[in-house]
Amino acid sequence: MSFLLGREQRVAAMFPSPPIPPNSQAGGIGTNYSRIDLSQTEASLQKVAVWSCVNLVATVAETMPLDYFPRPRDPQPLPSWMADLGGDGHGLPDWTYQYVYSAMLRGNTVGLIGAMDSRRGTPTQIVLQHPDLVHVWPGQDGMPHWTVNGKTVDTDKVWHRRVHPAPGRLMGLSPIGLQATTISTGIAAMQFGYQWFKEGAHPSGILTAEKELNQAQAHTAKERFMAAVHGRREPAVLGNGWKYQQIQIAPAESQFLETQQFTATECCRIFGPGFAEIFGYETGGSLTYSNIEQRSLDLLTYAVDPWLVRIERALSALLPRPQCVRFNRSALVRTDLLTRFKAHAIALQNQFETVNEVRDHEDMAPVEWGDKPTAPPPSPTQVSPLGGH
């Protein structure tokens, strides 16, 4: 692998974009509902609950501020190489979205190392690969052998992080592969409802006559009836002995709504606690949310935080100790104005924030006198009834 090319040229030359799997395209819906191929990552995203869970975590990781600490409690701008870790010009937020996408769906995130820091021996460019194009098997030398998009890649050029590890296995377990039955059932129910309405899988009504008709007479009667009612709002007038009966079907039956609801809840549970409640799927419990702040805390605590910790560990491992990166989780928790101002008042009173720090939280310009801690008011025991000390 050559490191003489420019950063973006090296990415385009060595790692071409993979093709979109056929069953993830818009026209990939078929009629064989008993066979849902989940061997392609994008196929599972046809289930809305799967897409929602993955997109939620990936979007939070993409948009949440990431602080770089070269020294404890001293946040600084990210190093330039980490700010565009993929080397493709899309920046670190785009890279973290890809990281979560691969890890949540396949249990593994694999990248190819495009550049190294010779002093530390750690990567400064990691180009993440589509998980369905990466394969590994043990060699006779006991080392893993990797291929990406059908091409053999040196082991020392591969960067791999896994989720859901199992003893004796190099690759992490894939949630989509383990729970294929649940996801496939939900997709099949959705596709059946789609096909029902698209192609008219049932007749809209029955036109009957008292006397028996041959095939030609039945065809003529159908054509005349359709010509009379198609595209018109006037009522149809039928002759003696004819009767029209419209076929009614409940929407829940035509779209398997109960099945879709159940599988959506189960799909959310695949990715961990909290997701089903956040998206409002029925879970059989009585959990309610009292306010937006509590909902944000539940989202952060139960659903998103484990994935943020994994990203922090992966990125901090690229830095020399004790340097590290941490997500600014307070950006996710939104409080109402009164609650926020009460929290600021407590912080100022107890001197663990300054006026300028509070103003920065509220997107306000600093003031000259705002960098020193505010002196706490005297306690009642320090003040005499007459006003003296």
Residue pairs with C-beta under 8 A, 6 or more apart in sequence:
1 14
1 114
1 154
1 157
2 10
3 10
3 114
3 115
5 13
7 84
7 87
7 114
7 115
7 125
8 87
8 88
8 89
10 87
10 114
10 125
11 86
11 87
11 88
11 114
11 127
14 112
14 114
14 127
15 112
15 127
15 129
15 148
16 149
18 130
18 132
18 133
18 149
20 42
21 40
21 41
21 42
21 43
21 132
22 28
22 40
23 37
23 40
23 42
23 43
24 40
24 41
24 42
24 43
24 45
24 46
29 191
29 194
29 195
30 191
31 195
33 188
33 189
33 191
33 192
34 188
36 43
36 180
36 183
36 184
36 187
36 188
37 43
38 44
38 176
38 177
38 180
38 183
38 184
39 132
40 132
41 105
41 106
41 130
41 131
41 132
41 176
43 187
44 50
44 105
44 176
44 183
44 187
45 51
45 54
46 187
46 190
47 183
47 186
47 187
47 190
47 263
47 264
47 267
48 264
49 186
49 263
49 264
49 265
49 267
49 268
49 279
49 281
50 105
50 176
50 183
50 267
50 270
52 268
52 275
52 279
53 104
53 267
53 268
53 270
53 271
53 275
53 279
54 100
54 101
54 104
54 105
54 271
56 275
56 278
56 299
56 303
56 304
57 100
57 104
57 271
57 303
57 304
57 307
58 96
58 97
58 100
58 101
58 104
59 97
60 299
60 304
60 308
60 332
61 96
61 97
61 99
61 100
61 304
61 307
61 308
61 311
61 327
62 93
62 94
62 96
62 97
63 93
64 308
64 327
64 328
64 329
64 331
64 332
65 327
65 328
65 331
66 78
66 92
66 96
66 315
66 325
66 326
66 327
66 328
67 75
67 325
67 326
67 327
67 328
68 75
68 76
68 77
68 78
68 79
68 82
68 323
68 325
69 75
69 76
69 323
69 324
69 325
69 326
70 76
70 323
71 322
71 323
72 322
77 83
78 92
78 325
79 319
81 115
81 124
81 125
82 92
82 124
82 315
82 318
82 319
82 325
83 91
83 92
84 90
84 91
84 92
85 92
85 95
85 124
85 125
85 126
85 315
86 94
86 95
86 98
86 125
86 126
86 127
86 128
87 114
87 115
87 125
87 127
88 94
88 127
95 126
95 128
96 311
98 109
98 128
99 109
99 128
99 161
99 311
99 314
100 307
100 311
102 108
102 109
102 110
102 128
102 130
102 131
103 109
103 161
103 163
103 172
103 307
103 310
104 163
104 175
104 271
104 307
105 131
105 174
105 175
105 176
106 131
106 132
106 172
106 174
106 176
107 162
107 163
107 164
107 171
107 172
107 173
107 174
107 175
108 131
108 134
108 160
108 161
108 162
108 163
108 171
108 172
108 174
109 128
109 131
109 160
109 161
109 162
109 314
110 128
110 129
110 131
110 134
110 146
110 148
110 158
110 159
110 160
111 126
111 127
111 128
111 129
111 158
111 159
111 160
112 126
112 127
112 129
112 148
112 153
112 157
112 158
112 159
113 123
113 125
113 126
113 156
113 157
113 158
113 159
114 123
114 125
114 126
114 127
115 123
115 124
115 125
116 122
116 123
116 124
117 123
117 124
120 320
122 317
122 318
122 319
123 159
123 318
124 318
126 159
129 148
129 149
133 148
133 149
133 150
134 146
134 147
134 148
135 146
135 147
136 144
136 145
136 146
136 147
136 170
136 171
137 144
137 145
138 144
138 145
138 170
139 145
143 155
144 155
144 158
144 170
145 152
145 155
146 152
146 153
146 154
146 155
146 158
147 153
161 310
161 314
162 170
162 171
162 172
163 172
163 310
164 172
164 173
164 174
164 175
165 172
165 173
166 172
166 173
175 270
175 271
176 183
179 266
179 267
179 270
182 263
182 266
182 267
182 270
183 263
183 267
183 270
185 259
185 263
186 259
186 260
186 263
186 264
186 266
186 267
189 255
189 256
189 259
189 260
189 263
190 255
190 256
190 260
192 255
192 256
193 254
193 255
193 256
193 260
195 201
196 202
196 254
196 255
197 254
202 247
202 249
203 247
204 246
204 247
205 244
205 245
205 246
205 247
206 244
206 245
206 247
207 221
207 222
207 225
207 242
207 243
207 244
208 242
208 243
208 244
208 245
209 221
209 241
209 242
209 243
210 241
210 242
211 241
213 221
225 236
225 244
228 236
229 236
236 244
238 244
251 257
252 258
261 281
261 282
264 279
264 281
265 276
265 281
265 282
265 283
268 275
268 276
268 279
268 281
269 275
269 276
271 303
272 302
272 303
272 306
273 302
273 303
274 298
274 299
274 301
274 302
274 303
275 303
276 283
277 283
277 285
277 287
277 289
277 298
278 295
278 298
278 299
278 303
289 295
289 298
291 336
292 334
292 336
293 333
293 334
293 335
293 336
293 339
296 332
296 333
296 334
297 333
299 332
300 329
300 332
300 333
304 332
305 329
308 327
308 329
311 327
312 324
312 325
312 326
312 327
315 325
316 323
316 324
316 325
319 325
335 343
344 353
344 358
344 361
347 353
347 358
348 354
348 355
348 358
348 374
349 374
349 376
349 377
350 376
351 373
351 374
351 375
351 376
354 370
354 371
354 372
354 373
354 374
355 367
355 369
355 370
355 371
355 374
356 366
356 367
356 370
356 371
359 365
359 366
359 367
359 370
360 366
382 389
383 389
